[in-house]
Amino acid sequence: MKSEQPDGTPFVQATLKVLGGKWKLLILWHLKDKAKRYSELKRLIPEITEKMMIQQLRELESDGIVSRNTLAEMPPKVEYAFTDYGRTIIPILKPLCDWGQEHLKRMDTDEVD
């Protein structure tokens, strides 16, 4: 017998498929104001490995959230930016950041219910 899923479950699953993981939201946070070169992102997120950064950016690109542009410079440089569709995520980034800030405050004061 198939168990029923509460309303919204498929939508949450779809969101997590695109935005889930340890690094994607952090990458998107750093892209929210302007396009960044790969080296800039790596400098802003030093804890991420080269392999993981490339994987996460490729997945975001594959999902249509970010675009990868090769700049006509010597040596060639790569820049990442939100696509028009990806920009629809920007309004939810600040509330997530605010929630994280409140969560850390709560954890620091041991006010956990």
C-alpha positions as CSV (number, residue, x, y, z in Angstrom):
1,M,0.0,0.0,0.0
2,K,1.3,3.4,-1.0
3,S,1.5,6.0,1.8
4,E,0.1,9.4,1.2
5,Q,2.5,12.4,1.2
6,P,1.3,15.6,2.8
7,D,0.6,18.5,0.5
8,G,3.8,20.3,-0.5
9,T,6.1,17.4,-0.1
10,P,6.9,17.1,-3.9
11,F,7.6,20.8,-4.0
12,V,10.0,20.7,-1.1
13,Q,11.7,17.7,-2.7
14,A,12.1,19.5,-6.0
15,T,13.5,22.5,-4.2
16,L,16.0,20.4,-2.2
17,K,17.0,18.6,-5.4
18,V,18.1,22.0,-6.9
19,L,19.3,23.9,-3.7
20,G,20.2,21.1,-1.4
21,G,23.7,20.2,-0.3
22,K,26.3,21.9,1.9
23,W,27.5,24.5,-0.6
24,K,24.9,25.6,-3.1
25,L,23.1,28.2,-1.0
26,L,26.5,29.6,0.0
27,I,27.6,29.9,-3.6
28,L,24.3,31.5,-4.5
29,W,24.6,33.9,-1.6
30,H,27.9,35.2,-3.0
31,L,26.4,35.6,-6.5
32,K,23.3,37.5,-5.4
33,D,24.7,41.0,-5.9
34,K,26.9,40.5,-9.0
35,A,28.6,37.9,-11.2
36,K,31.8,36.4,-9.8
37,R,34.8,34.7,-11.3
38,Y,35.6,31.2,-10.2
39,S,38.6,32.4,-8.3
40,E,36.6,35.0,-6.4
41,L,34.1,32.3,-5.4
42,K,36.9,30.0,-4.3
43,R,38.4,32.9,-2.2
44,L,35.0,33.6,-0.6
45,I,34.4,29.9,0.3
46,P,37.9,28.6,1.1
47,E,36.6,25.5,2.9
48,I,35.1,24.0,-0.4
49,T,37.3,21.7,-2.4
50,E,38.1,22.4,-6.0
51,K,36.2,19.3,-7.1
52,M,33.1,20.1,-5.0
53,M,33.0,23.7,-6.2
54,I,33.1,22.6,-9.8
55,Q,30.5,19.9,-9.2
56,Q,28.1,22.3,-7.4
57,L,28.5,25.0,-10.1
58,R,27.9,22.5,-12.9
59,E,24.7,21.3,-11.1
60,L,23.5,24.8,-10.7
61,E,24.2,25.5,-14.3
62,S,22.5,22.3,-15.4
63,D,19.4,23.3,-13.4
64,G,19.3,26.7,-15.1
65,I,20.1,28.6,-11.9
66,V,23.5,30.0,-12.9
67,S,25.2,30.6,-16.2
68,R,28.9,30.1,-17.0
69,N,30.5,32.8,-19.2
70,T,34.0,32.6,-20.6
71,L,35.5,36.1,-20.7
72,A,37.5,37.1,-23.7
73,E,40.7,37.7,-21.9
74,M,44.2,36.2,-21.9
75,P,44.4,33.9,-20.1
76,P,40.6,33.1,-20.5
77,K,38.6,33.6,-17.3
78,V,35.3,32.1,-16.3
79,E,32.5,34.1,-14.6
80,Y,29.3,32.8,-13.0
81,A,26.1,34.7,-12.6
82,F,22.4,34.1,-12.0
83,T,20.3,33.4,-15.0
84,D,17.0,35.3,-15.3
85,Y,15.2,32.2,-13.9
86,G,17.9,31.8,-11.1
87,R,17.2,35.4,-10.0
88,T,13.9,34.2,-8.7
89,I,15.8,32.6,-5.8
90,I,17.4,35.8,-4.6
91,P,14.4,37.0,-2.6
92,I,14.5,33.9,-0.4
93,L,18.2,34.1,0.4
94,K,18.0,37.0,2.8
95,P,15.3,35.5,4.9
96,L,17.3,32.2,5.1
97,C,20.3,34.2,6.2
98,D,18.3,36.0,8.8
99,W,16.9,32.7,10.1
100,G,20.4,31.3,10.3
101,Q,21.5,34.4,12.3
102,E,18.7,33.9,14.8
103,H,19.3,30.2,15.0
104,L,23.0,30.8,15.9
105,K,21.9,33.3,18.6
106,R,19.5,30.8,20.0
107,M,22.1,28.1,20.1
108,D,24.6,30.4,21.8
109,T,22.1,31.3,24.5
110,D,21.0,27.6,25.0
111,E,17.3,28.6,24.6
112,V,16.6,25.4,22.7
113,D,13.0,24.2,23.4
